[in-house]
Amino acid sequence: MTLQPIVGGRTNGGRPLFAIVTALCLMMMYAPALYLLLASLNSDEQLGLVAPTRYSLTWYIALLEDHRLFRALKESAVVALATAVLATPIGLAAALAYRAMTRMRSIFLLVMLSTMFVPGTIEGLGLSVILKLVRVSPSWVTVTLGHLLWTLPFAIMVSLIGLSAVRSSIMAAARDLGAGPMRAFVDVTLPLIRGSLISSFVFAFLLSLNEHARAYYLVGRQNTLPLYMFGAMNSGASPTIYAFSGAVLVASFAAVAVIFFRAARQQSDLPGVIHPIREVAALGREGEPFR
């Protein structure tokens, strides 16, 4: 007997098997984060799981007075925002260049995505040496540069996935209606890939916010959030670190829930593919010149 019937879901044992594997994967993914969340509700100095009747927000209240942590969070947020602002349009431009190429596309894509496989310590150390040679002092700018190299391949991949949904026939229809290349891109392509651009921005922001290895070699007087938390853990973790982890976890789940809720509401509307074409056609009928 082979596994092909089970893999193909053609036996009664296929679905239970996949359900068990899925449950185990979810447990492995979320168990550490949920443990931190529940442990942060323990008011004792030595944190651990306690009965729900002993849950307390003591360390969440103390978290509000940890000014060093909030300064590190502010620095990380600035770097992450700058990284996302740069990575999103550059990734889109690289994806558009890839789609427009007729030769050496595979080599171009390989070069663009190769930095994804460079270890963070190697990339951070190498970039710090190069910046010292050109006499660039460590600052949040150098950290942003290192994070940009890290997040750019992911931004390119997300943009490529979004552009794959834009069929050439849609662009041809816009051009037949009189739209120039730039007008067709702005009025047709951008609305269709808006979701992927938002995903690329959020992806780059979160990758930068959590990056430790590259920031360790590129940071100056600033102290990013991962560096601060790593130092706090080595010196004997304060319970406020667990409270902060729990707060981030709750905020992340809330943000994801809002995104999914908005996406579900948007799907109740007509497919987004037809709206840009309708707008271009309407402009053409009204006699507005395309630029």
N, C-alpha and C positions, 0 to 999 in steps of 0.2 A: 504494500500500500504506500502510495506517495502522498506528499503534502499538497499536491496540486488541488484536489477537491476542497481542502480546508482553506487554502489561500484564496481560491476562487469563490469561497462562500457557498459552495454547493452542498454542504453537509450540515447537519444540525450542530456539529461541534465547531463550526467556523465562527459563528457569532459569539458564543461564550468565550472562545479563545481570544478573539480580538478584544472583547470587553475586559477580560482579565489583564491583558497586556496594557490596554489603555489606562485602566485603573492604577496599575503599578507605576506606569510612567507619570501619571498625574501626581501620585503620592510622592515620588522621588523629586518632582519639580517643585511642588508647593510645600512639602513638609518642613524644610528648613525655614522658609519665610514665615509659615504659620506658627512654628515653634517660637521664633523671635517675637511675633505679635503677642502670643499668649504669655510668654515669659515677661514681657514688658509690663504686664498688668499685675505683676507680683511686687508688692511694696518692700520686700526684704532686700538687704544689700546683696546677698547671694541669690541671684535670680534662678528660677526654675519654674516648672509647672506647679500650679496650686489649684485648689478647688475654686469653682466659680464664685463661691461665697466670699472668697478672700481677694477678689479682683479689686484693684485700686488704680487710680490715675495719678499716683504720687509722682512717678518719674516723668510723666507727660507735663505736669505742672512745673517740675524742676527744669525740664527741657527749655522752657521759655526764658530761663535765666542763663542759659549756656551761650554767651555772646560769641565765643570763639568758634563754636560750631556754625552759628549763623553767618559769621564772616566767611568761613570756608565755603558754606553753601552759596553765598552771594558770589564769591570768586568763581566757583564751578559753574554757576548759572550764567555768568557773563561769558565765560569761555565756551560753554555749550551753545549759547545763543549765537555767538559769533561764528562758531564752527558750522552750525546748521544753516545760517544765512549764506555762508560761502559754499558749503558742500551741495546744497540743493540746486542752485543754478548751474554750477560747474558740472555736476553729475548729469543734469538734463542736457547740457551742451555736448558732453561726451557721448551720451546716448544718441542724440540726434546725428552727431558726426559718424557714429558707428552705422546707423541706418542708412546714411547717405553714401557710405563707402561702397565701392564695387570691387576693390582689390585689397588684399592683406587685412581683411576684416578680423580674421581669427587672431592674427598677430597683434593688432591694435587692441582687441578685447583682452588678450592675455597680458599685455603690458599694463593696461588700466587696472586689471584685477589682481595683479601679482602682489601688490603691497598688502593685500588682505592676508597673505600667508607669511608675511615677515613677522617674527616675534616682536612683541612690543618693547622688550628690553633692548634688543638689537637696534630697532628703528629709533628708539628714543636716545640711546647712547650715540649712535652714528650722527643723528641730526644735531645733538648738542655739541659734538666735536666740530661739525661743519660751521655751526653758528658762532662758535668761539673763534674759528679761523677768520671769519669775516667780521669779527668784533661786534656781534650782536648780543647785547646783554639779556640774560634770562628774564622773562616777564610773562604776563598773560598772553602777549602776542606770540611768543615762542611756543607756549603751551597750545595755543590755538592752531598754530602751524602744524605741530605734531599730531593733534587730534584731527586736523583736516586730512592729512595723509592716511589716517586710520579709517575715517568715515567715508571718504570719497568713493572707494570701490562699492560700498553698500548703497550709496546714493545712486551710483550708475546702474546697479542691478535693479533697484526699485524703479528707476526711470525707464529702463528697458522693458520691464514688465508692463508698466503703464502704456508705453508706446506700442506694445504688441497688440493692444486692443484697438488701435487706430488703423482702420483698414485703408488701403490706398484708394479704394473706390470712393470713400468719404471725401478725401482730399481732392480727388479728381472732380467730384461733384461741385465742390466749392470753387475750384478753378474754372469749371465750365460756367458757373454763374457770374464770373468776372472778377473774383477775388484774386489779388496778387499773393505771392508766397507769404509775405509777412501778415497780411490780413487773414489769410486762411489759417495760418499758425495761431494767431491771437484769438480769432473768433471760433475756430473749429477744434484745433488740436489741444490748446490749453484747457478749455472746459472739459474735454474728454479725459485728460490726464490729471485733473485737479486732485483727485483722491490720491494718486500715486505721488504727487508732489508734496501733499500734506504728510503722507506716510514717510517719504524721504526726509522731510524736515524733522519729524518726530524721531525717526530712527537715528539720524545724525545727532540730534540733541541728547538722546538717552545714552548713546554710545560714548559721547564725549563726557557726559555727566558722571559716568561710572568708570572712566578710564584712569588707571593708576600707574601702570608701568611707564608709559611715555611721559606723563606729567612728572614723575619722580626725577627724570633726568633734565627736564626742560623748565621746571618751575624756578622762579627767583625767590623773592621775599613772600610771594603769595603762598597760600596754603589751600589747595583744593580740598574738596570734601572727602574723596577717597584717601588722600594722604593724611588728613586729619583723623579720620576714623581708624586708619591703619596704625597711626601712632598712638591713638588712645587705647586700642586693643593691646598693643605691646607693653604699654605702661600700666596695664590693669584697667580693664574697661569700666567706664562709669556706666551705671544703669541707664543714664540718659541716652547713651548710644543705642540701647535696645529700644527705648521709647521712640527715638528718631526713626529707627528702622521700621517700627510698627506704624508710625505716622506716614512714612513714605509708601508702605505697602497699602494702607487704606486709601491714600490719595491716588495711587496707581490704579487700584481696582475701580475707584469711582470714576477716574478719567476714562478708562476703557469702557465702562458701562455707559457713560454719556456718549462716547463715540459710536458704540454699537447702536444705541437708541436713535441717534441722529441718522445713522446709515439706514436703519430699518425704516425710518420715516421717509427718507429720500427715495427708497426703493418702491414706495407706494405710488410715486409719481411716474410719469412716462419715462421710458429709457432715455438716458442723457445723450445718446448718440444723435437723436433726431433734432434736439433743440438747437444746436449750433447751425445745422443745415437750414432749419427754418429761419433763423435770424439772418443768415447770409442771403437766403432767397428773398426774404422780405425787404432787405436793404436794396437788393438788385431791382425788385419791382418798383420800389419807391424812387428809383433813379439816383440814389446817393452814389457818388463816385467811389470806387474802391481804391484804396491806397496800398 
